[in-house]
Amino acid sequence: MSRTVVISGGGTGIGLATARAFARDGDQVVLIGRRAEVLDKAAAEVPGAVACPADLTDPQQTRRAAGFVCERFGAVDVLVNNAGGNGGLEPLVAVGDPLEAVAHDWTVIFRLNVHTAVLLTEALRDHLASPGGRVLFVSSIAALRGSGSHPYASAKAALHPYAYALARDLGPRGVTVNVVAPGYTEETGFFGGRLPDARHDARVAETLDGRAGTPGDVAETLHWLASHAAAHITAQVIQVNGGAERGR
């Protein structure tokens, strides 16, 4: 039976790979993101996918996107909160005062990674299929061990307690909530292109299986967590990083 699957940040990388995974099952996929041209291109590549441009840091646009989904498709079976990033696509802002610069950087990163997930989830939580609904968050290995970007690591970590609380709230409705925390993943655009060889090799050397992750690795994990086989798994953080979080 076809399900309605909403994926934020669905135009590229992990989001697009996830859309393809669900589309293989014949599910109705809705892609949400800020860049209309990117979403349109992605929707054209995924059978039956629908693009819904929206800036999920904006409550009004988020409410409008949720309304579109519910009016057109009814209940949401799977919500994948994948939108986020390190701020590389944001316009440069000249901030002279060091403390104001810190405030700006942290605010931008939390808006991109936390507000997008929380606003969309809250807008759709009353419309999740009950029972059987699935809510998924894409976090990062940075949330577990830190990274060179303190705001990014902290923002991803903030998703975890929210997911735990949501799992507790939605559990009686038969809705599961889980987090997937990828490690270094190629072909996502997160780094603005391929890493320099030395940095790439260093990231791969941290893994126990000797390779970088791919968007498909993360997508298939999300797809499985949304399946009936994972119906008794909730309030968990599933790491997809080749063992890198354990270190060598």
Residue pairs with C-beta under 8 A, 6 or more apart in sequence:
2 25
2 26
2 27
2 28
3 22
3 25
3 27
3 28
3 77
3 78
3 129
4 27
4 28
4 30
4 69
4 73
4 74
4 75
4 76
4 77
4 78
5 19
5 22
5 27
5 28
5 29
5 30
5 76
5 77
5 78
5 79
5 80
5 226
6 30
6 32
6 69
6 76
6 78
6 79
6 80
6 120
6 124
7 15
7 18
7 19
7 22
7 29
7 30
7 31
7 32
7 80
7 82
8 15
8 32
8 33
8 56
8 80
8 81
8 82
8 83
8 116
8 117
8 120
9 15
9 32
9 33
9 82
9 83
9 84
9 85
9 116
9 138
10 16
10 18
10 19
10 29
10 30
10 31
10 32
10 33
10 39
10 42
10 49
10 80
10 82
11 31
11 33
11 35
11 38
11 39
11 41
11 42
12 38
12 42
12 188
12 189
13 185
13 187
13 188
13 189
13 190
13 215
14 82
14 138
14 182
14 185
14 188
14 215
14 218
14 219
15 31
15 33
15 80
15 82
15 83
16 31
16 42
16 45
16 46
16 215
17 214
17 215
17 216
17 218
17 219
18 80
18 82
18 215
18 218
18 219
18 222
18 223
19 29
19 31
19 42
19 46
19 49
20 45
20 46
20 219
21 216
21 219
21 220
21 222
21 223
22 29
22 78
22 223
22 226
23 29
23 46
23 47
23 48
23 49
26 48
27 77
27 78
28 48
28 50
28 73
29 46
29 48
29 49
29 50
30 49
30 50
30 52
30 69
30 73
31 39
31 42
31 43
31 46
31 49
31 50
31 51
31 52
32 39
32 52
32 53
32 54
32 56
32 65
32 83
32 120
33 39
33 53
33 54
33 83
34 53
34 54
34 55
34 56
35 53
36 51
36 53
39 51
39 52
39 53
40 51
42 49
42 51
43 49
43 50
43 51
50 72
52 65
52 68
52 69
54 61
54 62
54 64
54 65
55 61
55 62
56 62
56 65
56 83
56 115
56 116
56 119
56 120
57 111
57 112
57 115
57 116
57 119
59 119
62 119
62 120
62 123
63 123
65 120
65 123
66 120
66 123
66 124
66 127
69 76
69 124
69 127
70 76
70 124
70 127
74 127
75 127
75 128
75 129
75 130
75 133
76 124
76 127
76 128
76 129
76 133
77 128
77 129
77 132
77 133
77 134
77 226
78 133
78 134
78 136
78 226
79 120
79 121
79 124
79 128
79 133
79 134
79 135
79 136
80 136
80 138
80 222
80 226
81 116
81 117
81 120
81 121
81 135
81 136
81 137
81 138
81 159
82 138
83 112
83 113
83 116
83 117
83 120
84 112
84 113
84 116
84 117
84 138
84 155
84 156
85 112
85 113
85 190
86 109
86 149
86 152
86 190
87 105
87 108
87 109
87 112
87 152
88 190
88 192
90 108
90 112
93 104
95 101
95 104
105 151
106 151
106 154
108 151
109 149
109 151
109 152
109 154
109 155
110 151
110 154
110 155
110 158
112 155
113 152
113 155
113 156
113 158
113 159
114 155
114 158
114 159
114 162
117 137
117 159
117 162
118 162
121 135
121 166
125 166
125 170
128 135
128 170
128 173
128 175
129 175
130 173
130 174
130 175
131 173
131 174
131 175
132 174
132 175
132 231
133 170
133 173
133 174
133 175
133 176
134 175
134 176
134 177
134 178
134 225
134 226
135 163
135 166
135 170
135 175
135 176
135 177
135 178
136 177
136 178
136 179
136 180
136 222
136 225
136 226
137 159
137 162
137 163
137 177
137 178
137 179
137 180
138 179
138 180
138 182
138 218
138 222
139 156
139 157
139 159
139 160
139 179
139 180
139 181
139 182
139 237
140 147
140 152
140 153
140 156
140 181
140 182
141 147
141 181
141 182
141 183
141 184
141 239
141 241
141 244
141 245
142 149
142 152
142 153
142 156
142 157
143 153
143 156
143 157
143 159
143 160
143 181
144 157
144 181
144 237
144 239
144 245
145 245
146 153
147 153
156 181
159 179
160 179
160 237
163 177
163 178
163 179
163 235
163 237
164 177
164 235
166 177
167 176
167 177
167 178
167 234
167 235
168 235
170 176
170 177
171 234
176 225
176 230
176 231
176 233
176 234
177 234
177 235
178 225
178 230
178 233
178 234
178 235
178 236
178 237
178 238
179 236
179 237
179 238
180 218
180 221
180 222
180 225
180 237
180 238
180 239
180 240
181 237
181 238
181 239
181 240
181 241
181 245
182 213
182 217
182 218
182 240
182 241
183 203
183 206
183 207
183 213
183 239
183 240
183 241
183 242
183 244
183 245
184 203
184 204
184 206
184 207
184 212
184 213
184 241
184 244
185 212
185 213
185 214
185 215
185 217
185 218
186 194
186 212
186 213
186 214
187 214
187 215
188 215
194 200
195 203
200 212
203 212
203 244
204 210
204 211
204 212
205 248
206 244
206 247
206 248
207 241
207 242
207 243
207 244
208 242
208 243
208 244
208 246
208 248
209 242
209 243
210 242
211 242
212 242
213 240
213 241
213 242
217 240
218 240
221 238
221 240
224 230
225 233
225 238
239 245
